[in-house]
């Protein structure tokens, strides 16, 4: 079953999301989360995926990045 946090992100991508929310949902779905070195971006990757998703770590996180995260998790995460 999809997590409550992922479901809230899906319903309200323009919400006041913080980078720790992104990190929590990544951990829950088996994505590797890495803060950028010397940059203001974080990098997310699922072990079975070829592509890396990059999200700006500064607030507010724009809705387009939350939508990309939800689609990435739906494509690569273990969403039942």
Backbone as XML, in Angstrom:
<?xml version="1.0"?>
<chain id="A" units="angstrom">
  <residue number="1" name="UNK">
    <atom name="N" x="0.840" y="-1.185" z="0.000"/>
    <atom name="CA" x="0.000" y="0.000" z="0.000"/>
    <atom name="C" x="0.884" y="1.248" z="0.000"/>
  </residue>
  <residue number="2" name="UNK">
    <atom name="N" x="0.520" y="2.232" z="-0.767"/>
    <atom name="CA" x="1.273" y="3.484" z="-0.847"/>
    <atom name="C" x="1.210" y="4.204" z="0.497"/>
  </residue>
  <residue number="3" name="UNK">
    <atom name="N" x="2.267" y="4.901" z="0.811"/>
    <atom name="CA" x="2.336" y="5.577" z="2.098"/>
    <atom name="C" x="1.410" y="6.780" z="2.141"/>
  </residue>
  <residue number="4" name="UNK">
    <atom name="N" x="1.097" y="7.189" z="3.342"/>
    <atom name="CA" x="0.265" y="8.367" z="3.546"/>
    <atom name="C" x="0.984" y="9.614" z="3.035"/>
  </residue>
  <residue number="5" name="UNK">
    <atom name="N" x="2.288" y="9.693" z="3.265"/>
    <atom name="CA" x="3.059" y="10.843" z="2.812"/>
    <atom name="C" x="3.061" y="10.942" z="1.289"/>
  </residue>
  <residue number="6" name="UNK">
    <atom name="N" x="3.271" y="9.826" z="0.609"/>
    <atom name="CA" x="3.245" y="9.829" z="-0.853"/>
    <atom name="C" x="1.862" y="10.224" z="-1.360"/>
  </residue>
  <residue number="7" name="UNK">
    <atom name="N" x="0.832" y="9.735" z="-0.723"/>
    <atom name="CA" x="-0.536" y="10.066" z="-1.133"/>
    <atom name="C" x="-0.814" y="11.557" z="-0.945"/>
  </residue>
  <residue number="8" name="UNK">
    <atom name="N" x="-0.331" y="12.130" z="0.149"/>
    <atom name="CA" x="-0.514" y="13.575" z="0.366"/>
    <atom name="C" x="0.265" y="14.375" z="-0.671"/>
  </residue>
  <residue number="9" name="UNK">
    <atom name="N" x="1.452" y="13.911" z="-1.037"/>
    <atom name="CA" x="2.236" y="14.586" z="-2.076"/>
    <atom name="C" x="1.517" y="14.504" z="-3.418"/>
  </residue>
  <residue number="10" name="UNK">
    <atom name="N" x="0.917" y="13.374" z="-3.702"/>
    <atom name="CA" x="0.187" y="13.186" z="-4.958"/>
    <atom name="C" x="-1.014" y="14.128" z="-5.024"/>
  </residue>
  <residue number="11" name="UNK">
    <atom name="N" x="-1.735" y="14.263" z="-3.914"/>
    <atom name="CA" x="-2.933" y="15.107" z="-3.891"/>
    <atom name="C" x="-2.619" y="16.597" z="-3.839"/>
  </residue>
  <residue number="12" name="UNK">
    <atom name="N" x="-1.500" y="16.956" z="-3.205"/>
    <atom name="CA" x="-1.195" y="18.370" z="-3.026"/>
    <atom name="C" x="0.295" y="18.637" z="-3.277"/>
  </residue>
  <residue number="13" name="UNK">
    <atom name="N" x="0.721" y="18.596" z="-4.534"/>
    <atom name="CA" x="2.141" y="18.802" z="-4.820"/>
    <atom name="C" x="2.615" y="20.212" z="-4.500"/>
  </residue>
  <residue number="14" name="UNK">
    <atom name="N" x="1.717" y="21.165" z="-4.394"/>
    <atom name="CA" x="2.096" y="22.547" z="-4.107"/>
    <atom name="C" x="2.136" y="22.831" z="-2.608"/>
  </residue>
  <residue number="15" name="UNK">
    <atom name="N" x="2.003" y="21.799" z="-1.789"/>
    <atom name="CA" x="2.030" y="21.986" z="-0.342"/>
    <atom name="C" x="3.395" y="22.473" z="0.131"/>
  </residue>
  <residue number="16" name="UNK">
    <atom name="N" x="3.502" y="22.747" z="1.388"/>
    <atom name="CA" x="4.743" y="23.252" z="1.980"/>
    <atom name="C" x="5.671" y="22.075" z="2.297"/>
  </residue>
  <residue number="17" name="UNK">
    <atom name="N" x="6.218" y="21.452" z="1.262"/>
    <atom name="CA" x="7.065" y="20.280" z="1.438"/>
    <atom name="C" x="8.484" y="20.695" z="1.766"/>
  </residue>
  <residue number="18" name="UNK">
    <atom name="N" x="9.094" y="19.947" z="2.647"/>
    <atom name="CA" x="10.470" y="20.180" z="3.056"/>
    <atom name="C" x="11.331" y="19.035" z="2.536"/>
  </residue>
  <residue number="19" name="UNK">
    <atom name="N" x="12.614" y="19.272" z="2.479"/>
    <atom name="CA" x="13.511" y="18.251" z="1.945"/>
    <atom name="C" x="13.506" y="17.011" z="2.836"/>
  </residue>
  <residue number="20" name="UNK">
    <atom name="N" x="13.234" y="17.163" z="4.128"/>
    <atom name="CA" x="13.165" y="15.970" z="4.989"/>
    <atom name="C" x="11.947" y="15.114" z="4.648"/>
  </residue>
  <residue number="21" name="UNK">
    <atom name="N" x="10.854" y="15.733" z="4.140"/>
    <atom name="CA" x="9.699" y="14.959" z="3.673"/>
    <atom name="C" x="10.096" y="14.125" z="2.458"/>
  </residue>
  <residue number="22" name="UNK">
    <atom name="N" x="10.855" y="14.741" z="1.560"/>
    <atom name="CA" x="11.338" y="14.037" z="0.374"/>
    <atom name="C" x="12.250" y="12.892" z="0.802"/>
  </residue>
  <residue number="23" name="UNK">
    <atom name="N" x="13.141" y="13.151" z="1.748"/>
    <atom name="CA" x="14.047" y="12.112" z="2.228"/>
    <atom name="C" x="13.276" y="10.961" z="2.875"/>
  </residue>
  <residue number="24" name="UNK">
    <atom name="N" x="12.251" y="11.272" z="3.654"/>
    <atom name="CA" x="11.447" y="10.229" z="4.304"/>
    <atom name="C" x="10.736" y="9.338" z="3.298"/>
  </residue>
  <residue number="25" name="UNK">
    <atom name="N" x="10.130" y="9.936" z="2.274"/>
    <atom name="CA" x="9.413" y="9.133" z="1.281"/>
    <atom name="C" x="10.408" y="8.306" z="0.456"/>
  </residue>
  <residue number="26" name="UNK">
    <atom name="N" x="11.582" y="8.843" z="0.214"/>
    <atom name="CA" x="12.602" y="8.085" z="-0.516"/>
    <atom name="C" x="13.043" y="6.862" z="0.280"/>
  </residue>
  <residue number="27" name="UNK">
    <atom name="N" x="13.277" y="7.047" z="1.559"/>
    <atom name="CA" x="13.678" y="5.934" z="2.419"/>
    <atom name="C" x="12.601" y="4.860" z="2.453"/>
  </residue>
  <residue number="28" name="UNK">
    <atom name="N" x="11.352" y="5.287" z="2.539"/>
    <atom name="CA" x="10.235" y="4.347" z="2.601"/>
    <atom name="C" x="10.113" y="3.486" z="1.344"/>
  </residue>
  <residue number="29" name="UNK">
    <atom name="N" x="10.477" y="4.039" z="0.177"/>
    <atom name="CA" x="10.319" y="3.312" z="-1.075"/>
    <atom name="C" x="11.632" y="2.812" z="-1.660"/>
  </residue>
  <residue number="30" name="UNK">
    <atom name="N" x="12.687" y="2.802" z="-0.878"/>
    <atom name="CA" x="13.935" y="2.178" z="-1.310"/>
    <atom name="C" x="14.777" y="3.004" z="-2.261"/>
  </residue>
  <residue number="31" name="UNK">
    <atom name="N" x="14.591" y="4.312" z="-2.267"/>
    <atom name="CA" x="15.409" y="5.174" z="-3.110"/>
    <atom name="C" x="16.619" y="5.648" z="-2.312"/>
  </residue>
  <residue number="32" name="UNK">
    <atom name="N" x="17.744" y="5.796" z="-2.991"/>
    <atom name="CA" x="18.928" y="6.353" z="-2.355"/>
    <atom name="C" x="18.801" y="7.866" z="-2.393"/>
  </residue>
  <residue number="33" name="UNK">
    <atom name="N" x="19.032" y="8.499" z="-1.268"/>
    <atom name="CA" x="18.926" y="9.948" z="-1.136"/>
    <atom name="C" x="20.304" y="10.482" z="-0.794"/>
  </residue>
  <residue number="34" name="UNK">
    <atom name="N" x="20.773" y="11.440" z="-1.599"/>
    <atom name="CA" x="22.100" y="11.997" z="-1.360"/>
    <atom name="C" x="22.051" y="13.502" z="-1.514"/>
  </residue>
  <residue number="35" name="UNK">
    <atom name="N" x="22.406" y="14.226" z="-0.448"/>
    <atom name="CA" x="22.515" y="15.680" z="-0.602"/>
    <atom name="C" x="23.661" y="16.004" z="-1.546"/>
  </residue>
  <residue number="36" name="UNK">
    <atom name="N" x="23.516" y="17.045" z="-2.312"/>
    <atom name="CA" x="24.572" y="17.441" z="-3.232"/>
    <atom name="C" x="25.797" y="17.939" z="-2.488"/>
  </residue>
  <residue number="37" name="UNK">
    <atom name="N" x="26.926" y="17.760" z="-3.086"/>
    <atom name="CA" x="28.180" y="18.227" z="-2.486"/>
    <atom name="C" x="28.488" y="19.606" z="-3.042"/>
  </residue>
  <residue number="38" name="UNK">
    <atom name="N" x="28.341" y="20.610" z="-2.205"/>
    <atom name="CA" x="28.615" y="21.968" z="-2.624"/>
    <atom name="C" x="27.514" y="22.605" z="-3.441"/>
  </residue>
  <residue number="39" name="UNK">
    <atom name="N" x="26.366" y="21.941" z="-3.529"/>
    <atom name="CA" x="25.245" y="22.505" z="-4.282"/>
    <atom name="C" x="24.009" y="22.537" z="-3.400"/>
  </residue>
  <residue number="40" name="UNK">
    <atom name="N" x="22.974" y="23.157" z="-3.881"/>
    <atom name="CA" x="21.722" y="23.235" z="-3.131"/>
    <atom name="C" x="20.710" y="22.221" z="-3.655"/>
  </residue>
  <residue number="41" name="UNK">
    <atom name="N" x="21.180" y="21.146" z="-4.248"/>
    <atom name="CA" x="20.300" y="20.125" z="-4.795"/>
    <atom name="C" x="20.547" y="18.788" z="-4.117"/>
  </residue>
  <residue number="42" name="UNK">
    <atom name="N" x="19.525" y="17.939" z="-4.123"/>
    <atom name="CA" x="19.635" y="16.566" z="-3.632"/>
    <atom name="C" x="19.398" y="15.635" z="-4.801"/>
  </residue>
  <residue number="43" name="UNK">
    <atom name="N" x="19.998" y="14.461" z="-4.720"/>
    <atom name="CA" x="19.913" y="13.492" z="-5.804"/>
    <atom name="C" x="19.251" y="12.228" z="-5.286"/>
  </residue>
  <residue number="44" name="UNK">
    <atom name="N" x="18.312" y="11.697" z="-6.066"/>
    <atom name="CA" x="17.556" y="10.512" z="-5.698"/>
    <atom name="C" x="17.727" y="9.471" z="-6.784"/>
  </residue>
  <residue number="45" name="UNK">
    <atom name="N" x="17.877" y="8.225" z="-6.356"/>
    <atom name="CA" x="18.028" y="7.152" z="-7.348"/>
    <atom name="C" x="17.516" y="5.857" z="-6.765"/>
  </residue>
  <residue number="46" name="UNK">
    <atom name="N" x="16.770" y="5.135" z="-7.584"/>
    <atom name="CA" x="16.361" y="3.783" z="-7.221"/>
    <atom name="C" x="17.402" y="2.835" z="-7.788"/>
  </residue>
  <residue number="47" name="UNK">
    <atom name="N" x="17.765" y="1.773" z="-7.060"/>
    <atom name="CA" x="18.799" y="0.860" z="-7.551"/>
    <atom name="C" x="18.517" y="0.254" z="-8.928"/>
  </residue>
  <residue number="48" name="UNK">
    <atom name="N" x="17.251" y="0.081" z="-9.281"/>
    <atom name="CA" x="16.936" y="-0.525" z="-10.578"/>
    <atom name="C" x="16.761" y="0.503" z="-11.699"/>
  </residue>
  <residue number="49" name="UNK">
    <atom name="N" x="16.859" y="1.779" z="-11.381"/>
    <atom name="CA" x="16.645" y="2.833" z="-12.378"/>
    <atom name="C" x="17.967" y="3.304" z="-12.959"/>
  </residue>
  <residue number="50" name="UNK">
    <atom name="N" x="17.931" y="3.750" z="-14.185"/>
    <atom name="CA" x="19.116" y="4.318" z="-14.825"/>
    <atom name="C" x="19.221" y="5.811" z="-14.548"/>
  </residue>
  <residue number="51" name="UNK">
    <atom name="N" x="18.074" y="6.475" z="-14.456"/>
    <atom name="CA" x="18.090" y="7.924" z="-14.302"/>
    <atom name="C" x="18.132" y="8.339" z="-12.826"/>
  </residue>
  <residue number="52" name="UNK">
    <atom name="N" x="18.704" y="9.510" z="-12.599"/>
    <atom name="CA" x="18.799" y="10.115" z="-11.280"/>
    <atom name="C" x="17.877" y="11.326" z="-11.285"/>
  </residue>
  <residue number="53" name="UNK">
    <atom name="N" x="17.109" y="11.474" z="-10.232"/>
    <atom name="CA" x="16.219" y="12.623" z="-10.098"/>
    <atom name="C" x="16.899" y="13.649" z="-9.199"/>
  </residue>
  <residue number="54" name="UNK">
    <atom name="N" x="16.977" y="14.885" z="-9.647"/>
    <atom name="CA" x="17.600" y="15.964" z="-8.892"/>
    <atom name="C" x="16.528" y="16.953" z="-8.466"/>
  </residue>
  <residue number="55" name="UNK">
    <atom name="N" x="16.526" y="17.281" z="-7.168"/>
    <atom name="CA" x="15.534" y="18.192" z="-6.612"/>
    <atom name="C" x="16.246" y="19.296" z="-5.843"/>
  </residue>
  <residue number="56" name="UNK">
    <atom name="N" x="15.873" y="20.558" z="-6.076"/>
    <atom name="CA" x="16.459" y="21.645" z="-5.289"/>
    <atom name="C" x="16.078" y="21.486" z="-3.817"/>
  </residue>
  <residue number="57" name="UNK">
    <atom name="N" x="17.047" y="21.669" z="-2.936"/>
    <atom name="CA" x="16.811" y="21.444" z="-1.510"/>
    <atom name="C" x="16.256" y="22.660" z="-0.797"/>
  </residue>
  <residue number="58" name="UNK">
    <atom name="N" x="16.280" y="23.789" z="-1.432"/>
    <atom name="CA" x="15.798" y="25.003" z="-0.772"/>
    <atom name="C" x="14.282" y="25.068" z="-0.818"/>
  </residue>
  <residue number="59" name="UNK">
    <atom name="N" x="13.730" y="25.667" z="0.238"/>
    <atom name="CA" x="12.291" y="25.837" z="0.289"/>
    <atom name="C" x="11.904" y="27.110" z="-0.418"/>
  </residue>
  <residue number="60" name="UNK">
    <atom name="N" x="10.735" y="27.224" z="-0.966"/>
    <atom name="CA" x="9.776" y="26.127" z="-1.105"/>
    <atom name="C" x="10.153" y="25.218" z="-2.271"/>
  </residue>
  <residue number="61" name="UNK">
    <atom name="N" x="9.898" y="23.946" z="-2.094"/>
    <atom name="CA" x="10.115" y="22.996" z="-3.185"/>
    <atom name="C" x="8.926" y="23.144" z="-4.124"/>
  </residue>
  <residue number="62" name="UNK">
    <atom name="N" x="9.194" y="23.464" z="-5.353"/>
    <atom name="CA" x="8.118" y="23.715" z="-6.319"/>
    <atom name="C" x="7.336" y="22.446" z="-6.615"/>
  </residue>
  <residue number="63" name="UNK">
    <atom name="N" x="6.065" y="22.653" z="-6.959"/>
    <atom name="CA" x="5.148" y="21.538" z="-7.216"/>
    <atom name="C" x="5.649" y="20.629" z="-8.332"/>
  </residue>
  <residue number="64" name="UNK">
    <atom name="N" x="6.311" y="21.170" z="-9.330"/>
    <atom name="CA" x="6.785" y="20.358" z="-10.447"/>
    <atom name="C" x="7.773" y="19.292" z="-9.966"/>
  </residue>
  <residue number="65" name="UNK">
    <atom name="N" x="8.593" y="19.607" z="-8.965"/>
    <atom name="CA" x="9.562" y="18.628" z="-8.458"/>
    <atom name="C" x="8.886" y="17.542" z="-7.629"/>
  </residue>
  <residue number="66" name="UNK">
    <atom name="N" x="7.851" y="17.911" z="-6.894"/>
    <atom name="CA" x="7.095" y="16.912" z="-6.137"/>
    <atom name="C" x="6.356" y="15.992" z="-7.106"/>
  </residue>
  <residue number="67" name="UNK">
    <atom name="N" x="5.803" y="16.547" z="-8.181"/>
    <atom name="CA" x="5.131" y="15.716" z="-9.187"/>
    <atom name="C" x="6.116" y="14.754" z="-9.837"/>
  </residue>
  <residue number="68" name="UNK">
    <atom name="N" x="7.320" y="15.230" z="-10.148"/>
    <atom name="CA" x="8.346" y="14.357" z="-10.722"/>
    <atom name="C" x="8.729" y="13.257" z="-9.748"/>
  </residue>
  <residue number="69" name="UNK">
    <atom name="N" x="8.832" y="13.590" z="-8.466"/>
    <atom name="CA" x="9.159" y="12.598" z="-7.443"/>
    <atom name="C" x="8.081" y="11.525" z="-7.361"/>
  </residue>
  <residue number="70" name="UNK">
    <atom name="N" x="6.823" y="11.934" z="-7.356"/>
    <atom name="CA" x="5.711" y="10.970" z="-7.285"/>
    <atom name="C" x="5.744" y="10.044" z="-8.498"/>
  </residue>
  <residue number="71" name="UNK">
    <atom name="N" x="5.948" y="10.590" z="-9.696"/>
    <atom name="CA" x="6.012" y="9.758" z="-10.904"/>
    <atom name="C" x="7.214" y="8.817" z="-10.863"/>
  </residue>
  <residue number="72" name="UNK">
    <atom name="N" x="8.334" y="9.300" z="-10.360"/>
    <atom name="CA" x="9.545" y="8.475" z="-10.256"/>
    <atom name="C" x="9.315" y="7.303" z="-9.316"/>
  </residue>
  <residue number="73" name="UNK">
    <atom name="N" x="8.701" y="7.570" z="-8.180"/>
    <atom name="CA" x="8.410" y="6.502" z="-7.227"/>
    <atom name="C" x="7.400" y="5.524" z="-7.801"/>
  </residue>
  <residue number="74" name="UNK">
    <atom name="N" x="6.400" y="6.018" z="-8.500"/>
    <atom name="CA" x="5.414" y="5.127" z="-9.128"/>
    <atom name="C" x="6.077" y="4.235" z="-10.163"/>
  </residue>
  <residue number="75" name="UNK">
    <atom name="N" x="7.077" y="4.758" z="-10.873"/>
    <atom name="CA" x="7.745" y="3.980" z="-11.909"/>
    <atom name="C" x="8.765" y="3.012" z="-11.339"/>
  </residue>
  <residue number="76" name="UNK">
    <atom name="N" x="9.448" y="3.390" z="-10.270"/>
    <atom name="CA" x="10.577" y="2.585" z="-9.800"/>
    <atom name="C" x="10.449" y="2.057" z="-8.384"/>
  </residue>
  <residue number="77" name="UNK">
    <atom name="N" x="9.674" y="2.722" z="-7.542"/>
    <atom name="CA" x="9.547" y="2.291" z="-6.154"/>
    <atom name="C" x="8.609" y="1.112" z="-6.028"/>
  </residue>
  <residue number="78" name="UNK">
    <atom name="N" x="8.563" y="0.553" z="-4.849"/>
    <atom name="CA" x="7.687" y="-0.592" z="-4.585"/>
    <atom name="C" x="6.338" y="-0.071" z="-4.113"/>
  </residue>
  <residue number="79" name="UNK">
    <atom name="N" x="5.535" y="0.421" z="-5.066"/>
    <atom name="CA" x="4.216" y="0.984" z="-4.749"/>
    <atom name="C" x="3.171" y="-0.071" z="-5.064"/>
  </residue>
  <residue number="80" name="UNK">
    <atom name="N" x="2.412" y="-0.454" z="-4.047"/>
    <atom name="CA" x="1.360" y="-1.469" z="-4.245"/>
    <atom name="C" x="0.001" y="-0.829" z="-4.195"/>
  </residue>
</chain>
